[in-house]
Amino acid sequence: MKVQFKGFTLIEVMIAVVIIGILASIAYPSYIDYITKSGRSEGVAAVMKVANLQEQYYLDNRAYTTKMTELGFASSPFITEHGYYSVASDSSGNITATVVMGSSQERDESCKTISVSAAGEQTPKECWK
């Protein structure tokens, strides 16, 4: 009578773990980059929303406001929906979104500050793609 053993050997388990580790080491950085870029879009959208509201305010009052509460936001500067950016404006109509300390967007080195001038100049360029 022959005895058959069922199961995995230690070497088979180790090979499976190594393969999973290699796949994870490739996928994780891509995932983090994707999450960072998606968070960046929140800052760009907030800047554009404030820019539109500032233009309407300028048409009504012949001046830009530095108080976000006058544009309909709860606080000045206001924090975006997911808490990634703090958005403020100056009296010349320049709008800036700055990464909130402690948020996951801190790892976005190139777009810690996203801004648009009253003339429509968007900086930094790579954040607006």
N, C-alpha and C positions, 0 to 999 in steps of 0.2 A: 504494500500500500504506500502510495506516494503522498507526501504532505505538501500542500501548496500554501504558500504564504501570500496574503493579500495586503496591499498597502504600498507606501512609498519608502524608498530608501532615503537616508539622510542626504546623499549627494543630489538626488532628484529635487528634494525640497530646497536645498541651497541654490541650485540652478534656477528654480522658479523665483526665489527671492532676489537673486541677482538681476534677472530679466525685468522684474517689476521695479526694482531700484533704478535701472537704466531708463526705463520708460518714464518713471516719475521725475527723474532729473532732467529730462528733456521737456516734459509737459509743464512742470511747475513754473519755470521762468516765463514761459509763454502765457500762462494763465495770469500771473502777476502783472505782466505788461498789459494784457487785455483789461484787467480790472482798473489799472491806473489810467489808461486812456478813456475808459468809460466814465470814470470820476471826473476827468478833465472836461468832459462835455457838459457837466453840470455847471462848472465855472464859466464856460463860454456862453451857455444859455442864459445864465444870470446876468452877465455883463451886457448881453444884447437886450435883455428885457429892461434893464435899467437905462440903457441908451435910448430905447424907444420912449420910455416914460420921461426921460430928461428932455428929449426933443419936444414932446407934448407940453411939458412944463415951460420950456423956453418960449414956445409959441404963445402960451397964455400969459406969461409974466415978463417976458423979455430979459430973463436971466436964468442961469442954472441954479439948482439948489444943492447944498451939501448935506441936507437932512433927508435921509431915506424915508422918514415918516411922512414927509410932504408928498412923496410919490406913492404912498399907500402901503408901505412896509411897516411891520410891527416895531422894528428897532432901527437905529442908525449907528453904525453900519449894520446891515442885516446879514444873517447867516443863511446859506442856501439850504434847501430841503433836507439833504442828507448830512448836513453839517461839515462839508468839505471845505467850503470857501466863505470868507467874509468879504462882502462887497460894499465899497464906498465910492463916493464921487467928490470931486473938488469943485470950486466955484467957476472954473473955466470949462466944465463939462467933461473932463477926463474921468473915466470910470475904471476902477481897479478891483479885481478879485484876488484876494490873498489866501493862501492855504491856511486853514485853522490848525494850530498846533495840537498834536495828539490825534489828528485824523489820519486815515489810511493814505491820503493824498500826499503826505509828507515825503513819501518815497519818490514822488514825481519831481526829479531834480530840475528838469528843463522848464517846468511850468508852475513854479511856486507862486508866481504873480502873473496874472493874465489881465491885459488892459486894452482899452480902446480910447483913442483921443476924440475930442470934439470934432476933429476933421475926418474921423473914420479910420485912422491908422491903428492897425491891430498888431500888438506885440505880446510876446514873441511869436514869430510867424509859424513855428512848428506846432504851436498850441491851437491854431485856428484851422488845421487841416481836418 
